Amino acid sequence: MSLAAMMLVALAIDAAIGWPDRLFRRIGHPVTWMGALIAGLDRRWNRGPPAARRLAGVGCVTAVGLASLVPAAVLQAALPGGWPGILTGGALAWPLVAARSMGVHVRAVATPLQQGRIDAARHAVGRIVGRDPARLDRAGIARAALESLAENTSDGIVAPVFWGAVAGLPGIALYKAVNTMDSMIGHRTPRHEDFGKAAARLDDLANLIPAHLTGLLFAVVSGRPRRALACMWRDARHHRSPNAGWPEAAMAGALGVRLSGPRIYAGRVADEPWLNGAAPDPAPQAVSQGLALYLRAMVLLAACLLAASVA
């Protein structure tokens, strides 16, 4: 069975229908199931001195990882061979790919921003970023949307597809478990500095290759690959994240705008370095240009999966 073909099926289903609201209302979503388990362990285990919290965090990573990995491995072993197995496996992997929802959420920012409806654009961007949207001007909204698009293309699409192509259902399920843990407990806050350390470190490791691949995809389809690659190579390592800087810097170079830079979280200014700092701020239409770049990158990703499945 071709695991790459399985991931191509999953990507195609998600691109076509996403995760329907009716289905979400009836059964939720695998990530919300993981989230409920993580939240429960956080409430019960995240207590005591720092050393105890770090140890409990390792236990949380182990428990959530096994809860995701074991059922996925059982399902993978039960799949039939050939195309029936590829199609069934792709359908099972489909909920763990977020290609359609990524485009929908960023388009919800792009449309009102280009129409001059700043309050609506702030509301939409506040759903996908952690910074305070009330303090964002037009350029700040555009930067936030493009940065979220670049980073989440890696975390939400390229990384799960990559690990699914490498290890099938166990690979994609374990990756989503690690990434969900990082998003919930992998923060440097008083509560999660110690408990979430293992999750954050594991997520950094799991995204190392996919982040570079995402930046490469953006560069190849940009029409100006040398500039995008040069920006990625020069600026990515200056980002606060060891991985997010690669796709974000590639997008900044591809679009000819600057991203990252100082921003406000919880009332505090985070003095982050610029990516492609000599370029201008993104205009409102840059978000739509970023979406077009994203769509071309997804087509290239699908082509790579197709090539791998027939090789």
C-alpha positions, 0 to 999 in steps of 0.5 A: 500500500502506498502511504503517499497515495493515502495522504493524497486521498486525505488531502483531496477529501479535505480540500473538497469538503473540509470537516462539515459543521453538521458532522462536528456538531454530531461527533466533534473532531479527533483534535477536540477528542485529543484536547479533552484528554489533554485538558483533563490530564492538565487539571489532574497532573499539573501540580506540585514543584517544578520537577514534579510538573516536568515529570507529569508533563512527560507522563502526559505526552506518553499517555496522549501519544499512546491513546492516539498511536495505538488505535491508529496502529490497529486501524492501519493493520486492519486495512486491506491491500491495494486501492481499497486500503488506500481509499479507506486509510485516506478517509480515516486520515482526512480529519487530521488534515486542515487544508480547507479550513486554513483557507477559509479562516484567512479568506475571512480576514482578506475580504473585509480587510480589502473592503476597508471593514477594519473591525470585521477584519480584526475580529476575523484575525483574532480567531487565528492569532494570539495577539491583541487584534484591537491594537492592529492597524491594516498592516498589522492585520495583514502581517498577522494573517500571513504569518498564521497562514505560513505557520499553519500551512506547516503545522496543519497540513504539510507536517501531518501529511509528511508524517502520514506519508512516512508512517501511515495512520500511526504517523499522522495521529501521533503528530496531531497529538503532539501538535495539539499538546503543544498548542494547549500546554506548550507555552512559557507561562507560569502554569505550563513552563514545566508541565508543557516542556516535553510537549513543546520540545517534541513538537519542535522536533516533529516540525523540523523537517516539515517547516523546511519543506513548507518554506521550500514549497512556497519558494518554488511556486512563488515565481521568485524562488531565489529571493524567497529562498534567500530570505528564508535562509537569511532570516528564518533562524532569527525567529523566536520559534525554531520552525515557524521562521522557515515558512514565514520568511519564505512567504515574506520573501515570496511576497516582497513584504516584511513579517513578524516584528514587534507585537503585543501579547496580553498587553506586553510588547514582544520585540521580535525581529523582522523577517525581510525587514528591508521590505515594506509592510504588506498592503491589504491585497497581500493577504489574497496574494498569500492565499494564492501562493498557499493554493499553489503550494498545496497543488505542488504538495499534491503533485509530490504525493502523486509522484511518490505514490507511483514511484 
